[in-house]
């Protein structure tokens, strides 16, 4: 005898939908994590260059104000190039 939902598989479409939603969700999270980590890595290298640039500017400013000698200035600039 046939059931109203046809052979008892009436909820099968719901499980297929849930399975596809999980698969799409996992793929979306993986893509998000990969893109976010790539941006983070690019940002951190840019921050190092920015900090080094700020340090050079600070040394130049200290030398211009007369806070450090020419020898100290040269040594600091050499250290920052490394």
DRENTORKOL-3810 file (N, C-alpha, C; in nm, 4 decimals):
REM DRENTORKOL-3810
@n.u->0.0838; n.v->-0.1168; n.w->0.0000; ca.u->0.0000; ca.v->0.0000; ca.w->0.0000; c.u->0.0890; c.v->0.1241; c.w->0.0000
@n.u->0.0552; n.v->0.2241; n.w->-0.0788; ca.u->0.1339; ca.v->0.3463; ca.w->-0.0894; c.u->0.0984; c.v->0.4434; c.w->0.0220
@n.u->0.2015; n.v->0.5053; n.w->0.0727; ca.u->0.1803; ca.v->0.6068; ca.w->0.1754; c.u->0.1571; c.v->0.7408; c.w->0.1081
@n.u->0.1136; n.v->0.8345; n.w->0.1871; ca.u->0.0858; ca.v->0.9669; ca.w->0.1334; c.u->0.2117; c.v->1.0305; c.w->0.0750
@n.u->0.3268; n.v->1.0021; n.w->0.1340; ca.u->0.4519; ca.v->1.0629; ca.w->0.0894; c.u->0.5248; c.v->0.9754; c.w->-0.0108
@n.u->0.4732; n.v->0.8671; n.w->-0.0493; ca.u->0.5323; ca.v->0.7829; ca.w->-0.1513; c.u->0.6441; c.v->0.6944; c.w->-0.0993
@n.u->0.6189; n.v->0.5757; n.w->-0.0659; ca.u->0.7149; ca.v->0.4740; ca.w->-0.0251; c.u->0.7955; c.v->0.5127; c.w->0.0997
@n.u->0.7556; n.v->0.6102; n.w->0.1758; ca.u->0.8245; ca.v->0.6451; ca.w->0.2998; c.u->0.9469; c.v->0.7326; c.w->0.2832
@n.u->0.9717; n.v->0.7909; n.w->0.1660; ca.u->1.0887; ca.v->0.8745; ca.w->0.1431; c.u->1.0539; c.v->1.0227; c.w->0.1320
@n.u->0.9512; n.v->1.0631; n.w->0.1980; ca.u->0.9044; ca.v->1.2006; ca.w->0.1868; c.u->1.0020; c.v->1.3050; c.w->0.2355
@n.u->1.0892; n.v->1.2714; n.w->0.3303; ca.u->1.1829; ca.v->1.3686; ca.w->0.3856; c.u->1.3196; c.v->1.3589; c.w->0.3182
@n.u->1.3353; n.v->1.2772; n.w->0.2166; ca.u->1.4629; ca.v->1.2595; ca.w->0.1502; c.u->1.5168; c.v->1.3879; c.w->0.0900
@n.u->1.4323; n.v->1.4694; n.w->0.0332; ca.u->1.4762; ca.v->1.5960; ca.w->-0.0266; c.u->1.5350; c.v->1.6890; c.w->0.0779
@n.u->1.4830; n.v->1.6824; n.w->0.2017; ca.u->1.5347; ca.v->1.7677; ca.w->0.3088; c.u->1.6784; c.v->1.7287; c.w->0.3431
@n.u->1.7076; n.v->1.5997; n.w->0.3506; ca.u->1.8427; ca.v->1.5550; ca.w->0.3816; c.u->1.9395; c.v->1.5899; c.w->0.2696
@n.u->1.8956; n.v->1.5821; n.w->0.1465; ca.u->1.9799; ca.v->1.6224; ca.w->0.0340; c.u->2.0113; c.v->1.7714; c.w->0.0444
@n.u->1.9120; n.v->1.8515; n.w->0.0765; ca.u->1.9318; ca.v->1.9957; ca.w->0.0936; c.u->2.0302; c.v->2.0242; c.w->0.2070
@n.u->2.0155; n.v->1.9555; n.w->0.3194; ca.u->2.1055; ca.v->1.9757; ca.w->0.4336; c.u->2.2484; c.v->1.9363; c.w->0.3963
@n.u->2.2632; n.v->1.8243; n.w->0.3259; ca.u->2.3963; ca.v->1.7804; ca.w->0.2838; c.u->2.4622; c.v->1.8837; c.w->0.1934
@n.u->2.3907; n.v->1.9345; n.w->0.0942; ca.u->2.4472; ca.v->2.0347; ca.w->0.0041; c.u->2.4772; c.v->2.1657; c.w->0.0781
@n.u->2.3929; n.v->2.2026; n.w->0.1731; ca.u->2.4183; ca.v->2.3242; ca.w->0.2516; c.u->2.5467; c.v->2.3089; c.w->0.3329
@n.u->2.5687; n.v->2.1912; n.w->0.3900; ca.u->2.6927; ca.v->2.1670; ca.w->0.4653; c.u->2.8149; c.v->2.1716; c.w->0.3750
@n.u->2.8059; n.v->2.1105; n.w->0.2591; ca.u->2.9187; ca.v->2.1102; ca.w->0.1653; c.u->2.9518; c.v->2.2526; c.w->0.1218
@n.u->2.8506; n.v->2.3282; n.w->0.0846; ca.u->2.8725; ca.v->2.4669; ca.w->0.0416; c.u->2.9274; c.v->2.5506; c.w->0.1568
@n.u->2.8780; n.v->2.5265; n.w->0.2774; ca.u->2.9277; ca.v->2.5997; ca.w->0.3941; c.u->3.0739; c.v->2.5714; c.w->0.4224
@n.u->3.1142; n.v->2.4454; n.w->0.4135; ca.u->3.2543; ca.v->2.4096; ca.w->0.4382; c.u->3.3448; c.v->2.4724; c.w->0.3328
@n.u->3.3032; n.v->2.4685; n.w->0.2079; ca.u->3.3823; ca.v->2.5292; ca.w->0.1004; c.u->3.3929; c.v->2.6804; c.w->0.1215
@n.u->3.2833; n.v->2.7445; n.w->0.1587; ca.u->3.2845; ca.v->2.8895; ca.w->0.1808; c.u->3.3775; c.v->2.9271; c.w->0.2957
@n.u->3.3739; n.v->2.8511; n.w->0.4032; ca.u->3.4613; ca.v->2.8792; ca.w->0.5169; c.u->3.6079; c.v->2.8590; c.w->0.4777
@n.u->3.6364; n.v->2.7536; n.w->0.4012; ca.u->3.7740; ca.v->2.7288; ca.w->0.3574; c.u->3.8258; c.v->2.8434; c.w->0.2708
@n.u->3.7436; n.v->2.8913; n.w->0.1782; ca.u->3.7837; ca.v->3.0037; ca.w->0.0926; c.u->3.8067; c.v->3.1289; c.w->0.1759
@n.u->3.7180; n.v->3.1543; n.w->0.2707; ca.u->3.7309; ca.v->3.2719; ca.w->0.3566; c.u->3.8616; c.v->3.2667; c.w->0.4365
@n.u->3.8924; n.v->3.1506; n.w->0.4931; ca.u->4.0142; ca.v->3.1366; ca.w->0.5733; c.u->4.1374; c.v->3.1571; c.w->0.4859
@n.u->4.1389; n.v->3.0989; n.w->0.3661; ca.u->4.2539; ca.v->3.1159; ca.w->0.2771; c.u->4.2739; c.v->3.2613; c.w->0.2369
@n.u->4.1667; n.v->3.3284; n.w->0.1990; ca.u->4.1789; ca.v->3.4687; ca.w->0.1584; c.u->4.2180; c.v->3.5571; c.w->0.2756
@n.u->4.1621; n.v->3.5300; n.w->0.3919; ca.u->4.1922; ca.v->3.6111; ca.w->0.5091; c.u->4.3371; c.v->3.5932; c.w->0.5530
@n.u->4.3898; n.v->3.4709; n.w->0.5466; ca.u->4.5288; ca.v->3.4489; ca.w->0.5856; c.u->4.6233; c.v->3.5144; c.w->0.4852
@n.u->4.5864; n.v->3.5155; n.w->0.3579; ca.u->4.6705; ca.v->3.5808; ca.w->0.2566; c.u->4.6759; c.v->3.7310; c.w->0.2815
@n.u->4.5626; n.v->3.7916; n.w->0.3132; ca.u->4.5604; ca.v->3.9348; ca.w->0.3426; c.u->4.6414; c.v->3.9651; c.w->0.4676
@n.u->4.6307; n.v->3.8792; n.w->0.5673; ca.u->4.7036; ca.v->3.9000; ca.w->0.6913; c.u->4.8544; c.v->3.8941; c.w->0.6670
@n.u->4.8987; n.v->3.7987; n.w->0.5863; ca.u->5.0416; ca.v->3.7870; ca.w->0.5561; c.u->5.0920; c.v->3.9072; c.w->0.4787
@n.u->5.0148; n.v->3.9568; n.w->0.3831; ca.u->5.0561; ca.v->4.0750; ca.w->0.3077; c.u->5.0605; c.v->4.1965; c.w->0.3982
@n.u->4.9650; n.v->4.2081; n.w->0.4872; ca.u->4.9608; ca.v->4.3215; ca.w->0.5781; c.u->5.0767; c.v->4.3227; c.w->0.6743
@n.u->5.1183; n.v->4.2065; n.w->0.7226; ca.u->5.2273; ca.v->4.2031; ca.w->0.8192; c.u->5.3599; c.v->4.2431; c.w->0.7550
@n.u->5.3838; n.v->4.2038; n.w->0.6286; ca.u->5.5070; ca.v->4.2456; ca.w->0.5633; c.u->5.5053; c.v->4.3950; c.w->0.5339
@n.u->5.3897; n.v->4.4485; n.w->0.5023; ca.u->5.3780; ca.v->4.5926; ca.w->0.4802; c.u->5.4017; c.v->4.6683; c.w->0.6103
@n.u->5.3565; n.v->4.6131; n.w->0.7228; ca.u->5.3767; ca.v->4.6779; ca.w->0.8519; c.u->5.5241; c.v->4.6831; c.w->0.8882
@n.u->5.6009; n.v->4.5811; n.w->0.8540; ca.u->5.7443; ca.v->4.5810; ca.w->0.8826; c.u->5.8106; c.v->4.6934; c.w->0.8051
@n.u->5.7780; n.v->4.7076; n.w->0.6768; ca.u->5.8355; ca.v->4.8157; ca.w->0.5967; c.u->5.7937; c.v->4.9517; c.w->0.6504
@n.u->5.6696; n.v->4.9630; n.w->0.6934; ca.u->5.6204; ca.v->5.0897; ca.w->0.7470; c.u->5.6934; c.v->5.1255; c.w->0.8757
@n.u->5.7103; n.v->5.0267; n.w->0.9644; ca.u->5.7820; ca.v->5.0532; ca.w->1.0898; c.u->5.9269; c.v->5.0905; c.w->1.0640
@n.u->5.9898; n.v->5.0232; n.w->0.9671; ca.u->6.1287; ca.v->5.0552; ca.w->0.9360; c.u->6.1382; c.v->5.1963; c.w->0.8799
@n.u->6.0428; n.v->5.2343; n.w->0.7957; ca.u->6.0396; ca.v->5.3701; ca.w->0.7424; c.u->6.0219; c.v->5.4726; c.w->0.8525
@n.u->5.9369; n.v->5.4431; n.w->0.9491; ca.u->5.9174; ca.v->5.5337; ca.w->1.0617; c.u->6.0442; c.v->5.5458; c.w->1.1452
@n.u->6.1170; n.v->5.4366; n.w->1.1610; ca.u->6.2411; ca.v->5.4391; ca.w->1.2388; c.u->6.3456; c.v->5.5269; c.w->1.1697
@n.u->6.3547; n.v->5.5142; n.w->1.0377; ca.u->6.4489; ca.v->5.5974; ca.w->0.9621; c.u->6.4128; c.v->5.7445; c.w->0.9783
@n.u->6.2854; n.v->5.7745; n.w->0.9677; ca.u->6.2409; ca.v->5.9131; ca.w->0.9858; c.u->6.2736; c.v->5.9638; c.w->1.1259
@n.u->6.2586; n.v->5.8775; n.w->1.2253; ca.u->6.2880; ca.v->5.9193; ca.w->1.3627; c.u->6.4369; c.v->5.9474; c.w->1.3807
@n.u->6.5216; n.v->5.8623; n.w->1.3214; ca.u->6.6659; ca.v->5.8844; ca.w->1.3324; c.u->6.7042; c.v->6.0153; c.w->1.2631
@n.u->6.6482; n.v->6.0389; n.w->1.1447; ca.u->6.6771; ca.v->6.1646; ca.w->1.0730; c.u->6.6322; c.v->6.2851; c.w->1.1545
@n.u->6.5178; n.v->6.2740; n.w->1.2163; ca.u->6.4651; ca.v->6.3853; ca.w->1.2963; c.u->6.5536; c.v->6.4109; c.w->1.4186
@n.u->6.5963; n.v->6.3028; n.w->1.4846; ca.u->6.6846; ca.v->6.3192; ca.w->1.6012; c.u->6.8167; c.v->6.3824; c.w->1.5612
@n.u->6.8692; n.v->6.3437; n.w->1.4443; ca.u->6.9950; ca.v->6.4020; ca.w->1.3970; c.u->6.9748; c.v->6.5495; c.w->1.3637
@n.u->6.8626; n.v->6.5807; n.w->1.3000; ca.u->6.8351; ca.v->6.7202; ca.w->1.2643; c.u->6.8193; c.v->6.8072; c.w->1.3888
@n.u->6.7650; n.v->6.7539; n.w->1.4954; ca.u->6.7480; ca.v->6.8293; ca.w->1.6198; c.u->6.8782; c.v->6.8393; c.w->1.6998
@n.u->6.9783; n.v->6.7604; n.w->1.6602; ca.u->7.1055; ca.v->6.7633; ca.w->1.7315; c.u->7.1091; c.v->6.6708; c.w->1.8516
@n.u->7.0130; n.v->6.5793; n.w->1.8610; ca.u->7.0082; ca.v->6.4883; ca.w->1.9751; c.u->7.1139; c.v->6.3779; c.w->1.9651
@n.u->7.1564; n.v->6.3463; n.w->1.8443; ca.u->7.2589; ca.v->6.2424; ca.w->1.8253; c.u->7.3696; c.v->6.2975; c.w->1.7371
@n.u->7.4875; n.v->6.2384; n.w->1.7521; ca.u->7.6029; ca.v->6.2842; ca.w->1.6733; c.u->7.5989; c.v->6.2214; c.w->1.5339
@n.u->7.6900; n.v->6.2674; n.w->1.4476; ca.u->7.6974; ca.v->6.2153; ca.w->1.3114; c.u->7.7332; c.v->6.0670; c.w->1.3122
@n.u->7.8239; n.v->6.0273; n.w->1.4017; ca.u->7.8629; ca.v->5.8875; ca.w->1.4102; c.u->7.7453; c.v->5.7999; c.w->1.4549
@n.u->7.6710; n.v->5.8489; n.w->1.5539; ca.u->7.5527; ca.v->5.7737; ca.w->1.5993; c.u->7.4491; c.v->5.7637; c.w->1.4880
@n.u->7.4330; n.v->5.8730; n.w->1.4145; ca.u->7.3383; ca.v->5.8734; ca.w->1.3020; c.u->7.3774; c.v->5.7688; c.w->1.1983
@n.u->7.5051; n.v->5.7691; n.w->1.1594; ca.u->7.5521; ca.v->5.6730; ca.w->1.0594; c.u->7.5343; c.v->5.5292; c.w->1.1081
@n.u->7.5660; n.v->5.5048; n.w->1.2349; ca.u->7.5540; ca.v->5.3700; ca.w->1.2903; c.u->7.4073; c.v->5.3258; c.w->1.2938
@n.u->7.3194; n.v->5.4137; n.w->1.3347; ca.u->7.1778; ca.v->5.3793; ca.w->1.3395; c.u->7.1204; c.v->5.3531; c.w->1.2015
@n.u->7.1593; n.v->5.4336; n.w->1.1048; ca.u->7.1109; ca.v->5.4131; ca.w->0.9679; c.u->7.1631; c.v->5.2814; c.w->0.9112
@n.u->7.2874; n.v->5.2500; n.w->0.9434; ca.u->7.3450; ca.v->5.1231; ca.w->0.8984; c.u->7.2718; c.v->5.0052; c.w->0.9625
@n.u->7.2436; n.v->5.0173; n.w->1.0905; ca.u->7.1699; ca.v->4.9110; ca.w->1.1604; c.u->7.0304; c.v->4.8914; c.w->1.1020
@n.u->6.9653; n.v->4.9993; n.w->1.0634; ca.u->6.8302; ca.v->4.9882; ca.w->1.0088; c.u->6.8274; c.v->4.9293; c.w->0.8683
@n.u->6.9359; n.v->4.9421; n.w->0.7948; ca.u->6.9424; ca.v->4.8836; ca.w->0.6603; c.u->6.9482; c.v->4.7317; c.w->0.6651
@n.u->6.9965; n.v->4.6753; n.w->0.7738; ca.u->7.0099; ca.v->4.5291; ca.w->0.7857; c.u->6.8796; c.v->4.4608; c.w->0.8021
END
